[in-house]
């Protein structure tokens, strides 16, 4: 599974020398992908609660492969 916290920290908004605030190049897109990953993981976790332990373990294994 992907831990998005490292990506979020790397691409969060930063203060610019001119006093503004902006994401690093590509940061907005990376954060959108992080949001999608977190939502999809949440959906899978919710669905895992509805299946057998064997199936849960299989799903977990597949998530780690990703």
mmCIF file of the N, C-alpha and C atoms, coordinates in Angstrom:
data_MODEL
# 
_entry.id   MODEL 
# 
loop_
_atom_site.group_PDB 
_atom_site.id 
_atom_site.type_symbol 
_atom_site.label_atom_id 
_atom_site.label_alt_id 
_atom_site.label_comp_id 
_atom_site.label_asym_id 
_atom_site.label_entity_id 
_atom_site.label_seq_id 
_atom_site.pdbx_PDB_ins_code 
_atom_site.Cartn_x 
_atom_site.Cartn_y 
_atom_site.Cartn_z 
_atom_site.occupancy 
_atom_site.B_iso_or_equiv 
_atom_site.pdbx_formal_charge 
_atom_site.auth_seq_id 
_atom_site.auth_comp_id 
_atom_site.auth_asym_id 
_atom_site.auth_atom_id 
_atom_site.pdbx_PDB_model_num 
ATOM 1   N N  . UNK A 1 1  ? 0.832   -1.181  0.000   1.00 0.00 ? 1  UNK A N  1 
ATOM 2   C CA . UNK A 1 1  ? 0.000   0.000   0.000   1.00 0.00 ? 1  UNK A CA 1 
ATOM 3   C C  . UNK A 1 1  ? 0.877   1.245   0.000   1.00 0.00 ? 1  UNK A C  1 
ATOM 4   N N  . UNK A 1 2  ? 0.315   2.300   -0.434  1.00 0.00 ? 2  UNK A N  1 
ATOM 5   C CA . UNK A 1 2  ? 1.059   3.544   -0.514  1.00 0.00 ? 2  UNK A CA 1 
ATOM 6   C C  . UNK A 1 2  ? 0.724   4.412   0.693   1.00 0.00 ? 2  UNK A C  1 
ATOM 7   N N  . UNK A 1 3  ? 1.754   4.830   1.398   1.00 0.00 ? 3  UNK A N  1 
ATOM 8   C CA . UNK A 1 3  ? 1.570   5.777   2.492   1.00 0.00 ? 3  UNK A CA 1 
ATOM 9   C C  . UNK A 1 3  ? 1.688   7.174   1.884   1.00 0.00 ? 3  UNK A C  1 
ATOM 10  N N  . UNK A 1 4  ? 0.566   7.837   1.752   1.00 0.00 ? 4  UNK A N  1 
ATOM 11  C CA . UNK A 1 4  ? 0.545   9.126   1.056   1.00 0.00 ? 4  UNK A CA 1 
ATOM 12  C C  . UNK A 1 4  ? 1.076   10.285  1.900   1.00 0.00 ? 4  UNK A C  1 
ATOM 13  N N  . UNK A 1 5  ? 1.311   10.055  3.187   1.00 0.00 ? 5  UNK A N  1 
ATOM 14  C CA . UNK A 1 5  ? 1.740   11.168  4.052   1.00 0.00 ? 5  UNK A CA 1 
ATOM 15  C C  . UNK A 1 5  ? 3.088   11.745  3.611   1.00 0.00 ? 5  UNK A C  1 
ATOM 16  N N  . UNK A 1 6  ? 4.006   10.896  3.132   1.00 0.00 ? 6  UNK A N  1 
ATOM 17  C CA . UNK A 1 6  ? 5.302   11.401  2.681   1.00 0.00 ? 6  UNK A CA 1 
ATOM 18  C C  . UNK A 1 6  ? 5.140   12.281  1.436   1.00 0.00 ? 6  UNK A C  1 
ATOM 19  N N  . UNK A 1 7  ? 4.272   11.849  0.518   1.00 0.00 ? 7  UNK A N  1 
ATOM 20  C CA . UNK A 1 7  ? 4.031   12.632  -0.694  1.00 0.00 ? 7  UNK A CA 1 
ATOM 21  C C  . UNK A 1 7  ? 3.324   13.942  -0.353  1.00 0.00 ? 7  UNK A C  1 
ATOM 22  N N  . UNK A 1 8  ? 2.383   13.871  0.569   1.00 0.00 ? 8  UNK A N  1 
ATOM 23  C CA . UNK A 1 8  ? 1.664   15.075  0.968   1.00 0.00 ? 8  UNK A CA 1 
ATOM 24  C C  . UNK A 1 8  ? 2.619   16.110  1.561   1.00 0.00 ? 8  UNK A C  1 
ATOM 25  N N  . UNK A 1 9  ? 3.544   15.633  2.408   1.00 0.00 ? 9  UNK A N  1 
ATOM 26  C CA . UNK A 1 9  ? 4.514   16.549  3.024   1.00 0.00 ? 9  UNK A CA 1 
ATOM 27  C C  . UNK A 1 9  ? 5.450   17.136  1.972   1.00 0.00 ? 9  UNK A C  1 
ATOM 28  N N  . UNK A 1 10 ? 5.871   16.317  1.030   1.00 0.00 ? 10 UNK A N  1 
ATOM 29  C CA . UNK A 1 10 ? 6.814   16.776  0.009   1.00 0.00 ? 10 UNK A CA 1 
ATOM 30  C C  . UNK A 1 10 ? 6.189   17.812  -0.926  1.00 0.00 ? 10 UNK A C  1 
ATOM 31  N N  . UNK A 1 11 ? 4.896   17.655  -1.222  1.00 0.00 ? 11 UNK A N  1 
ATOM 32  C CA . UNK A 1 11 ? 4.248   18.529  -2.202  1.00 0.00 ? 11 UNK A CA 1 
ATOM 33  C C  . UNK A 1 11 ? 3.249   19.506  -1.597  1.00 0.00 ? 11 UNK A C  1 
ATOM 34  N N  . UNK A 1 12 ? 3.328   19.727  -0.281  1.00 0.00 ? 12 UNK A N  1 
ATOM 35  C CA . UNK A 1 12 ? 2.404   20.696  0.329   1.00 0.00 ? 12 UNK A CA 1 
ATOM 36  C C  . UNK A 1 12 ? 2.787   22.111  -0.104  1.00 0.00 ? 12 UNK A C  1 
ATOM 37  N N  . UNK A 1 13 ? 1.896   23.036  0.153   1.00 0.00 ? 13 UNK A N  1 
ATOM 38  C CA . UNK A 1 13 ? 2.150   24.431  -0.221  1.00 0.00 ? 13 UNK A CA 1 
ATOM 39  C C  . UNK A 1 13 ? 3.327   24.966  0.576   1.00 0.00 ? 13 UNK A C  1 
ATOM 40  N N  . UNK A 1 14 ? 4.124   25.753  -0.090  1.00 0.00 ? 14 UNK A N  1 
ATOM 41  C CA . UNK A 1 14 ? 5.316   26.339  0.528   1.00 0.00 ? 14 UNK A CA 1 
ATOM 42  C C  . UNK A 1 14 ? 5.293   27.866  0.353   1.00 0.00 ? 14 UNK A C  1 
ATOM 43  N N  . UNK A 1 15 ? 5.926   28.528  1.285   1.00 0.00 ? 15 UNK A N  1 
ATOM 44  C CA . UNK A 1 15 ? 6.052   29.981  1.185   1.00 0.00 ? 15 UNK A CA 1 
ATOM 45  C C  . UNK A 1 15 ? 7.127   30.322  0.159   1.00 0.00 ? 15 UNK A C  1 
ATOM 46  N N  . UNK A 1 16 ? 6.813   31.252  -0.694  1.00 0.00 ? 16 UNK A N  1 
ATOM 47  C CA . UNK A 1 16 ? 7.732   31.691  -1.736  1.00 0.00 ? 16 UNK A CA 1 
ATOM 48  C C  . UNK A 1 16 ? 8.519   32.915  -1.263  1.00 0.00 ? 16 UNK A C  1 
ATOM 49  N N  . UNK A 1 17 ? 9.675   33.149  -1.860  1.00 0.00 ? 17 UNK A N  1 
ATOM 50  C CA . UNK A 1 17 ? 10.476  34.319  -1.469  1.00 0.00 ? 17 UNK A CA 1 
ATOM 51  C C  . UNK A 1 17 ? 9.726   35.651  -1.618  1.00 0.00 ? 17 UNK A C  1 
ATOM 52  N N  . UNK A 1 18 ? 8.778   35.703  -2.564  1.00 0.00 ? 18 UNK A N  1 
ATOM 53  C CA . UNK A 1 18 ? 8.040   36.950  -2.779  1.00 0.00 ? 18 UNK A CA 1 
ATOM 54  C C  . UNK A 1 18 ? 6.859   37.112  -1.815  1.00 0.00 ? 18 UNK A C  1 
ATOM 55  N N  . UNK A 1 19 ? 6.732   36.175  -0.877  1.00 0.00 ? 19 UNK A N  1 
ATOM 56  C CA . UNK A 1 19 ? 5.670   36.274  0.116   1.00 0.00 ? 19 UNK A CA 1 
ATOM 57  C C  . UNK A 1 19 ? 4.430   35.465  -0.211  1.00 0.00 ? 19 UNK A C  1 
ATOM 58  N N  . UNK A 1 20 ? 4.362   34.913  -1.412  1.00 0.00 ? 20 UNK A N  1 
ATOM 59  C CA . UNK A 1 20 ? 3.214   34.099  -1.791  1.00 0.00 ? 20 UNK A CA 1 
ATOM 60  C C  . UNK A 1 20 ? 3.349   32.670  -1.288  1.00 0.00 ? 20 UNK A C  1 
ATOM 61  N N  . UNK A 1 21 ? 2.331   31.888  -1.591  1.00 0.00 ? 21 UNK A N  1 
ATOM 62  C CA . UNK A 1 21 ? 2.314   30.479  -1.211  1.00 0.00 ? 21 UNK A CA 1 
ATOM 63  C C  . UNK A 1 21 ? 1.903   29.668  -2.434  1.00 0.00 ? 21 UNK A C  1 
ATOM 64  N N  . UNK A 1 22 ? 2.620   28.576  -2.697  1.00 0.00 ? 22 UNK A N  1 
ATOM 65  C CA . UNK A 1 22 ? 2.294   27.751  -3.859  1.00 0.00 ? 22 UNK A CA 1 
ATOM 66  C C  . UNK A 1 22 ? 2.803   26.325  -3.651  1.00 0.00 ? 22 UNK A C  1 
ATOM 67  N N  . UNK A 1 23 ? 2.207   25.400  -4.413  1.00 0.00 ? 23 UNK A N  1 
ATOM 68  C CA . UNK A 1 23 ? 2.679   24.021  -4.425  1.00 0.00 ? 23 UNK A CA 1 
ATOM 69  C C  . UNK A 1 23 ? 3.942   23.938  -5.269  1.00 0.00 ? 23 UNK A C  1 
ATOM 70  N N  . UNK A 1 24 ? 4.845   22.989  -4.958  1.00 0.00 ? 24 UNK A N  1 
ATOM 71  C CA . UNK A 1 24 ? 5.957   22.742  -5.876  1.00 0.00 ? 24 UNK A CA 1 
ATOM 72  C C  . UNK A 1 24 ? 5.405   22.287  -7.229  1.00 0.00 ? 24 UNK A C  1 
ATOM 73  N N  . UNK A 1 25 ? 6.232   22.287  -8.248  1.00 0.00 ? 25 UNK A N  1 
ATOM 74  C CA . UNK A 1 25 ? 5.777   21.864  -9.578  1.00 0.00 ? 25 UNK A CA 1 
ATOM 75  C C  . UNK A 1 25 ? 5.124   20.493  -9.517  1.00 0.00 ? 25 UNK A C  1 
ATOM 76  N N  . UNK A 1 26 ? 3.915   20.421  -10.038 1.00 0.00 ? 26 UNK A N  1 
ATOM 77  C CA . UNK A 1 26 ? 3.162   19.164  -10.048 1.00 0.00 ? 26 UNK A CA 1 
ATOM 78  C C  . UNK A 1 26 ? 2.506   18.812  -8.727  1.00 0.00 ? 26 UNK A C  1 
ATOM 79  N N  . UNK A 1 27 ? 2.688   19.653  -7.726  1.00 0.00 ? 27 UNK A N  1 
ATOM 80  C CA . UNK A 1 27 ? 2.185   19.364  -6.386  1.00 0.00 ? 27 UNK A CA 1 
ATOM 81  C C  . UNK A 1 27 ? 0.681   19.197  -6.301  1.00 0.00 ? 27 UNK A C  1 
ATOM 82  N N  . UNK A 1 28 ? -0.045  20.038  -7.013  1.00 0.00 ? 28 UNK A N  1 
ATOM 83  C CA . UNK A 1 28 ? -1.504  19.946  -6.967  1.00 0.00 ? 28 UNK A CA 1 
ATOM 84  C C  . UNK A 1 28 ? -1.966  18.591  -7.513  1.00 0.00 ? 28 UNK A C  1 
ATOM 85  N N  . UNK A 1 29 ? -1.359  18.151  -8.602  1.00 0.00 ? 29 UNK A N  1 
ATOM 86  C CA . UNK A 1 29 ? -1.717  16.854  -9.191  1.00 0.00 ? 29 UNK A CA 1 
ATOM 87  C C  . UNK A 1 29 ? -1.360  15.707  -8.251  1.00 0.00 ? 29 UNK A C  1 
ATOM 88  N N  . UNK A 1 30 ? -0.202  15.790  -7.616  1.00 0.00 ? 30 UNK A N  1 
ATOM 89  C CA . UNK A 1 30 ? 0.218   14.744  -6.680  1.00 0.00 ? 30 UNK A CA 1 
ATOM 90  C C  . UNK A 1 30 ? -0.767  14.657  -5.515  1.00 0.00 ? 30 UNK A C  1 
ATOM 91  N N  . UNK A 1 31 ? -1.188  15.794  -5.012  1.00 0.00 ? 31 UNK A N  1 
ATOM 92  C CA . UNK A 1 31 ? -2.133  15.790  -3.891  1.00 0.00 ? 31 UNK A CA 1 
ATOM 93  C C  . UNK A 1 31 ? -3.493  15.240  -4.307  1.00 0.00 ? 31 UNK A C  1 
ATOM 94  N N  . UNK A 1 32 ? -3.921  15.507  -5.528  1.00 0.00 ? 32 UNK A N  1 
ATOM 95  C CA . UNK A 1 32 ? -5.177  14.927  -6.027  1.00 0.00 ? 32 UNK A CA 1 
ATOM 96  C C  . UNK A 1 32 ? -5.055  13.408  -6.104  1.00 0.00 ? 32 UNK A C  1 
ATOM 97  N N  . UNK A 1 33 ? -3.917  12.914  -6.566  1.00 0.00 ? 33 UNK A N  1 
ATOM 98  C CA . UNK A 1 33 ? -3.694  11.469  -6.616  1.00 0.00 ? 33 UNK A CA 1 
ATOM 99  C C  . UNK A 1 33 ? -3.672  10.871  -5.209  1.00 0.00 ? 33 UNK A C  1 
ATOM 100 N N  . UNK A 1 34 ? -3.062  11.558  -4.274  1.00 0.00 ? 34 UNK A N  1 
ATOM 101 C CA . UNK A 1 34 ? -3.044  11.091  -2.884  1.00 0.00 ? 34 UNK A CA 1 
ATOM 102 C C  . UNK A 1 34 ? -4.467  10.982  -2.335  1.00 0.00 ? 34 UNK A C  1 
ATOM 103 N N  . UNK A 1 35 ? -5.299  11.981  -2.616  1.00 0.00 ? 35 UNK A N  1 
ATOM 104 C CA . UNK A 1 35 ? -6.692  11.941  -2.178  1.00 0.00 ? 35 UNK A CA 1 
ATOM 105 C C  . UNK A 1 35 ? -7.415  10.734  -2.776  1.00 0.00 ? 35 UNK A C  1 
ATOM 106 N N  . UNK A 1 36 ? -7.187  10.478  -4.062  1.00 0.00 ? 36 UNK A N  1 
ATOM 107 C CA . UNK A 1 36 ? -7.829  9.341   -4.728  1.00 0.00 ? 36 UNK A CA 1 
ATOM 108 C C  . UNK A 1 36 ? -7.358  8.028   -4.116  1.00 0.00 ? 36 UNK A C  1 
ATOM 109 N N  . UNK A 1 37 ? -6.069  7.908   -3.868  1.00 0.00 ? 37 UNK A N  1 
ATOM 110 C CA . UNK A 1 37 ? -5.524  6.687   -3.262  1.00 0.00 ? 37 UNK A CA 1 
ATOM 111 C C  . UNK A 1 37 ? -6.135  6.466   -1.889  1.00 0.00 ? 37 UNK A C  1 
ATOM 112 N N  . UNK A 1 38 ? -6.198  7.510   -1.072  1.00 0.00 ? 38 UNK A N  1 
ATOM 113 C CA . UNK A 1 38 ? -6.761  7.379   0.273   1.00 0.00 ? 38 UNK A CA 1 
ATOM 114 C C  . UNK A 1 38 ? -8.237  6.999   0.235   1.00 0.00 ? 38 UNK A C  1 
ATOM 115 N N  . UNK A 1 39 ? -8.998  7.584   -0.694  1.00 0.00 ? 39 UNK A N  1 
ATOM 116 C CA . UNK A 1 39 ? -10.423 7.244   -0.810  1.00 0.00 ? 39 UNK A CA 1 
ATOM 117 C C  . UNK A 1 39 ? -10.612 5.804   -1.263  1.00 0.00 ? 39 UNK A C  1 
ATOM 118 N N  . UNK A 1 40 ? -9.824  5.370   -2.259  1.00 0.00 ? 40 UNK A N  1 
ATOM 119 C CA . UNK A 1 40 ? -9.933  3.995   -2.745  1.00 0.00 ? 40 UNK A CA 1 
ATOM 120 C C  . UNK A 1 40 ? -9.545  2.996   -1.658  1.00 0.00 ? 40 UNK A C  1 
ATOM 121 N N  . UNK A 1 41 ? -8.502  3.298   -0.911  1.00 0.00 ? 41 UNK A N  1 
ATOM 122 C CA . UNK A 1 41 ? -8.097  2.424   0.191   1.00 0.00 ? 41 UNK A CA 1 
ATOM 123 C C  . UNK A 1 41 ? -9.204  2.329   1.229   1.00 0.00 ? 41 UNK A C  1 
ATOM 124 N N  . UNK A 1 42 ? -9.848  3.444   1.509   1.00 0.00 ? 42 UNK A N  1 
ATOM 125 C CA . UNK A 1 42 ? -10.952 3.449   2.466   1.00 0.00 ? 42 UNK A CA 1 
ATOM 126 C C  . UNK A 1 42 ? -12.108 2.581   1.985   1.00 0.00 ? 42 UNK A C  1 
ATOM 127 N N  . UNK A 1 43 ? -12.425 2.669   0.714   1.00 0.00 ? 43 UNK A N  1 
ATOM 128 C CA . UNK A 1 43 ? -13.507 1.848   0.145   1.00 0.00 ? 43 UNK A CA 1 
ATOM 129 C C  . UNK A 1 43 ? -13.164 0.369   0.268   1.00 0.00 ? 43 UNK A C  1 
ATOM 130 N N  . UNK A 1 44 ? -11.935 0.026   -0.076  1.00 0.00 ? 44 UNK A N  1 
ATOM 131 C CA . UNK A 1 44 ? -11.507 -1.380  0.003   1.00 0.00 ? 44 UNK A CA 1 
ATOM 132 C C  . UNK A 1 44 ? -11.576 -1.862  1.449   1.00 0.00 ? 44 UNK A C  1 
ATOM 133 N N  . UNK A 1 45 ? -11.114 -1.049  2.386   1.00 0.00 ? 45 UNK A N  1 
ATOM 134 C CA . UNK A 1 45 ? -11.156 -1.427  3.808   1.00 0.00 ? 45 UNK A CA 1 
ATOM 135 C C  . UNK A 1 45 ? -12.592 -1.674  4.270   1.00 0.00 ? 45 UNK A C  1 
ATOM 136 N N  . UNK A 1 46 ? -13.501 -0.809  3.861   1.00 0.00 ? 46 UNK A N  1 
ATOM 137 C CA . UNK A 1 46 ? -14.904 -0.998  4.232   1.00 0.00 ? 46 UNK A CA 1 
ATOM 138 C C  . UNK A 1 46 ? -15.448 -2.304  3.671   1.00 0.00 ? 46 UNK A C  1 
ATOM 139 N N  . UNK A 1 47 ? -15.115 -2.605  2.419   1.00 0.00 ? 47 UNK A N  1 
ATOM 140 C CA . UNK A 1 47 ? -15.590 -3.840  1.798   1.00 0.00 ? 47 UNK A CA 1 
ATOM 141 C C  . UNK A 1 47 ? -14.941 -5.069  2.414   1.00 0.00 ? 47 UNK A C  1 
ATOM 142 N N  . UNK A 1 48 ? -13.696 -4.952  2.847   1.00 0.00 ? 48 UNK A N  1 
ATOM 143 C CA . UNK A 1 48 ? -13.007 -6.080  3.463   1.00 0.00 ? 48 UNK A CA 1 
ATOM 144 C C  . UNK A 1 48 ? -13.735 -6.571  4.708   1.00 0.00 ? 48 UNK A C  1 
ATOM 145 N N  . UNK A 1 49 ? -14.377 -5.680  5.410   1.00 0.00 ? 49 UNK A N  1 
ATOM 146 C CA . UNK A 1 49 ? -15.086 -6.062  6.642   1.00 0.00 ? 49 UNK A CA 1 
ATOM 147 C C  . UNK A 1 49 ? -16.261 -6.990  6.358   1.00 0.00 ? 49 UNK A C  1 
ATOM 148 N N  . UNK A 1 50 ? -16.667 -7.081  5.109   1.00 0.00 ? 50 UNK A N  1 
ATOM 149 C CA . UNK A 1 50 ? -17.847 -7.871  4.759   1.00 0.00 ? 50 UNK A CA 1 
ATOM 150 C C  . UNK A 1 50 ? -17.505 -9.258  4.218   1.00 0.00 ? 50 UNK A C  1 
ATOM 151 N N  . UNK A 1 51 ? -16.221 -9.618  4.207   1.00 0.00 ? 51 UNK A N  1 
ATOM 152 C CA . UNK A 1 51 ? -15.825 -10.903 3.634   1.00 0.00 ? 51 UNK A CA 1 
ATOM 153 C C  . UNK A 1 51 ? -15.082 -11.740 4.666   1.00 0.00 ? 51 UNK A C  1 
ATOM 154 N N  . UNK A 1 52 ? -14.809 -12.986 4.291   1.00 0.00 ? 52 UNK A N  1 
ATOM 155 C CA . UNK A 1 52 ? -14.118 -13.900 5.200   1.00 0.00 ? 52 UNK A CA 1 
ATOM 156 C C  . UNK A 1 52 ? -12.676 -13.453 5.450   1.00 0.00 ? 52 UNK A C  1 
ATOM 157 N N  . UNK A 1 53 ? -12.089 -14.002 6.489   1.00 0.00 ? 53 UNK A N  1 
ATOM 158 C CA . UNK A 1 53 ? -10.701 -13.678 6.819   1.00 0.00 ? 53 UNK A CA 1 
ATOM 159 C C  . UNK A 1 53 ? -9.765  -14.075 5.686   1.00 0.00 ? 53 UNK A C  1 
ATOM 160 N N  . UNK A 1 54 ? -10.023 -15.199 5.068   1.00 0.00 ? 54 UNK A N  1 
ATOM 161 C CA . UNK A 1 54 ? -9.189  -15.647 3.955   1.00 0.00 ? 54 UNK A CA 1 
ATOM 162 C C  . UNK A 1 54 ? -9.218  -14.641 2.804   1.00 0.00 ? 54 UNK A C  1 
ATOM 163 N N  . UNK A 1 55 ? -10.400 -14.155 2.496   1.00 0.00 ? 55 UNK A N  1 
ATOM 164 C CA . UNK A 1 55 ? -10.540 -13.167 1.429   1.00 0.00 ? 55 UNK A CA 1 
ATOM 165 C C  . UNK A 1 55 ? -9.897  -11.844 1.840   1.00 0.00 ? 55 UNK A C  1 
ATOM 166 N N  . UNK A 1 56 ? -10.038 -11.468 3.096   1.00 0.00 ? 56 UNK A N  1 
ATOM 167 C CA . UNK A 1 56 ? -9.401  -10.245 3.595   1.00 0.00 ? 56 UNK A CA 1 
ATOM 168 C C  . UNK A 1 56 ? -7.888  -10.326 3.421   1.00 0.00 ? 56 UNK A C  1 
ATOM 169 N N  . UNK A 1 57 ? -7.318  -11.477 3.755   1.00 0.00 ? 57 UNK A N  1 
ATOM 170 C CA . UNK A 1 57 ? -5.870  -11.656 3.619   1.00 0.00 ? 57 UNK A CA 1 
ATOM 171 C C  . UNK A 1 57 ? -5.439  -11.573 2.157   1.00 0.00 ? 57 UNK A C  1 
ATOM 172 N N  . UNK A 1 58 ? -6.238  -12.119 1.258   1.00 0.00 ? 58 UNK A N  1 
ATOM 173 C CA . UNK A 1 58 ? -5.930  -12.063 -0.167  1.00 0.00 ? 58 UNK A CA 1 
ATOM 174 C C  . UNK A 1 58 ? -5.971  -10.620 -0.670  1.00 0.00 ? 58 UNK A C  1 
ATOM 175 N N  . UNK A 1 59 ? -6.978  -9.874  -0.254  1.00 0.00 ? 59 UNK A N  1 
ATOM 176 C CA . UNK A 1 59 ? -7.095  -8.476  -0.660  1.00 0.00 ? 59 UNK A CA 1 
ATOM 177 C C  . UNK A 1 59 ? -5.903  -7.686  -0.114  1.00 0.00 ? 59 UNK A C  1 
ATOM 178 N N  . UNK A 1 60 ? -5.549  -7.945  1.140   1.00 0.00 ? 60 UNK A N  1 
ATOM 179 C CA . UNK A 1 60 ? -4.412  -7.256  1.767   1.00 0.00 ? 60 UNK A CA 1 
ATOM 180 C C  . UNK A 1 60 ? -3.122  -7.546  0.983   1.00 0.00 ? 60 UNK A C  1 
ATOM 181 N N  . UNK A 1 61 ? -2.927  -8.791  0.600   1.00 0.00 ? 61 UNK A N  1 
ATOM 182 C CA . UNK A 1 61 ? -1.744  -9.171  -0.167  1.00 0.00 ? 61 UNK A CA 1 
ATOM 183 C C  . UNK A 1 61 ? -1.696  -8.407  -1.498  1.00 0.00 ? 61 UNK A C  1 
ATOM 184 N N  . UNK A 1 62 ? -2.851  -8.326  -2.167  1.00 0.00 ? 62 UNK A N  1 
ATOM 185 C CA . UNK A 1 62 ? -2.912  -7.601  -3.439  1.00 0.00 ? 62 UNK A CA 1 
ATOM 186 C C  . UNK A 1 62 ? -2.641  -6.108  -3.259  1.00 0.00 ? 62 UNK A C  1 
ATOM 187 N N  . UNK A 1 63 ? -3.120  -5.529  -2.164  1.00 0.00 ? 63 UNK A N  1 
ATOM 188 C CA . UNK A 1 63 ? -2.856  -4.118  -1.890  1.00 0.00 ? 63 UNK A CA 1 
ATOM 189 C C  . UNK A 1 63 ? -1.365  -3.872  -1.690  1.00 0.00 ? 63 UNK A C  1 
ATOM 190 N N  . UNK A 1 64 ? -0.708  -4.779  -0.974  1.00 0.00 ? 64 UNK A N  1 
ATOM 191 C CA . UNK A 1 64 ? 0.735   -4.603  -0.734  1.00 0.00 ? 64 UNK A CA 1 
ATOM 192 C C  . UNK A 1 64 ? 1.515   -4.732  -2.038  1.00 0.00 ? 64 UNK A C  1 
ATOM 193 N N  . UNK A 1 65 ? 1.035   -5.535  -2.975  1.00 0.00 ? 65 UNK A N  1 
ATOM 194 C CA . UNK A 1 65 ? 1.706   -5.675  -4.262  1.00 0.00 ? 65 UNK A CA 1 
ATOM 195 C C  . UNK A 1 65 ? 1.644   -4.373  -5.073  1.00 0.00 ? 65 UNK A C  1 
ATOM 196 N N  . UNK A 1 66 ? 0.550   -3.655  -4.906  1.00 0.00 ? 66 UNK A N  1 
ATOM 197 C CA . UNK A 1 66 ? 0.386   -2.393  -5.633  1.00 0.00 ? 66 UNK A CA 1 
ATOM 198 C C  . UNK A 1 66 ? 1.411   -1.410  -5.118  1.00 0.00 ? 66 UNK A C  1 
# 
